[in-house]
Amino acid sequence: MVQYKSNHIALAEFFCSRETIPPLAGIALQVAYQTVVWSNRANTRKALARLNKAQLDDIGVSEADAKTELRKPFWRA
């Protein structure tokens, strides 16, 4: 499946990559970033679960691929 990055994810990646922030702030940003990634992944999979066969065909995803994706826990890409 195609993954996209929203603005808040790109911003979190930028701040996590900076070396000038305090270590504790870096850890907090990493935790916040991972929470956003997991939430985004869970929401995307919920939306995928609501699609019917015709809609899946429109986006180029087979039913088997959709079922495989839906079986994954939110923490697994």
C-alpha positions as a Python dict, from the first residue, in 0.01 Angstrom:
ca = {
    (1, 'M'): (0, 0, 0),
    (2, 'V'): (113, 353, -63),
    (3, 'Q'): (200, 543, 251),
    (4, 'Y'): (180, 920, 269),
    (5, 'K'): (324, 1160, 520),
    (6, 'S'): (109, 1431, 661),
    (7, 'N'): (253, 1765, 759),
    (8, 'H'): (264, 1681, 1129),
    (9, 'I'): (463, 1363, 1062),
    (10, 'A'): (712, 1550, 843),
    (11, 'L'): (747, 1819, 1110),
    (12, 'A'): (805, 1559, 1384),
    (13, 'E'): (1072, 1389, 1170),
    (14, 'F'): (1244, 1724, 1121),
    (15, 'F'): (1257, 1799, 1493),
    (16, 'C'): (1362, 1445, 1584),
    (17, 'S'): (1656, 1470, 1344),
    (18, 'R'): (1791, 1792, 1499),
    (19, 'E'): (2089, 1759, 1728),
    (20, 'T'): (2034, 2088, 1910),
    (21, 'I'): (1731, 1991, 2117),
    (22, 'P'): (1769, 1856, 2472),
    (23, 'P'): (1780, 1476, 2499),
    (24, 'L'): (1454, 1450, 2695),
    (25, 'A'): (1275, 1666, 2438),
    (26, 'G'): (1409, 1437, 2166),
    (27, 'I'): (1269, 1132, 2343),
    (28, 'A'): (933, 1305, 2391),
    (29, 'L'): (924, 1394, 2021),
    (30, 'Q'): (1005, 1037, 1923),
    (31, 'V'): (724, 905, 2143),
    (32, 'A'): (483, 1162, 2000),
    (33, 'Y'): (594, 1080, 1646),
    (34, 'Q'): (546, 706, 1695),
    (35, 'T'): (202, 767, 1848),
    (36, 'V'): (99, 971, 1542),
    (37, 'V'): (231, 703, 1305),
    (38, 'W'): (42, 428, 1488),
    (39, 'S'): (-277, 634, 1505),
    (40, 'N'): (-256, 716, 1135),
    (41, 'R'): (-199, 349, 1050),
    (42, 'A'): (-495, 237, 1263),
    (43, 'N'): (-726, 499, 1109),
    (44, 'T'): (-616, 406, 757),
    (45, 'R'): (-688, 39, 822),
    (46, 'K'): (-1031, 124, 967),
    (47, 'A'): (-1110, 318, 649),
    (48, 'L'): (-984, 28, 436),
    (49, 'A'): (-1216, -209, 624),
    (50, 'R'): (-1517, 2, 524),
    (51, 'L'): (-1447, -22, 148),
    (52, 'N'): (-1651, -258, -70),
    (53, 'K'): (-1510, -462, -361),
    (54, 'A'): (-1581, -194, -622),
    (55, 'Q'): (-1407, 70, -412),
    (56, 'L'): (-1109, -159, -357),
    (57, 'D'): (-1090, -214, -733),
    (58, 'D'): (-1095, 163, -785),
    (59, 'I'): (-786, 209, -570),
    (60, 'G'): (-612, -99, -712),
    (61, 'V'): (-622, -317, -401),
    (62, 'S'): (-738, -676, -416),
    (63, 'E'): (-963, -820, -149),
    (64, 'A'): (-684, -1058, -48),
    (65, 'D'): (-438, -769, -7),
    (66, 'A'): (-694, -574, 196),
    (67, 'K'): (-755, -873, 425),
    (68, 'T'): (-381, -919, 472),
    (69, 'E'): (-342, -552, 565),
    (70, 'L'): (-638, -562, 803),
    (71, 'R'): (-493, -859, 993),
    (72, 'K'): (-185, -661, 1090),
    (73, 'P'): (-171, -490, 1430),
    (74, 'F'): (-135, -112, 1428),
    (75, 'W'): (232, -126, 1521),
    (76, 'R'): (330, -334, 1217),
    (77, 'A'): (388, -157, 884),
}
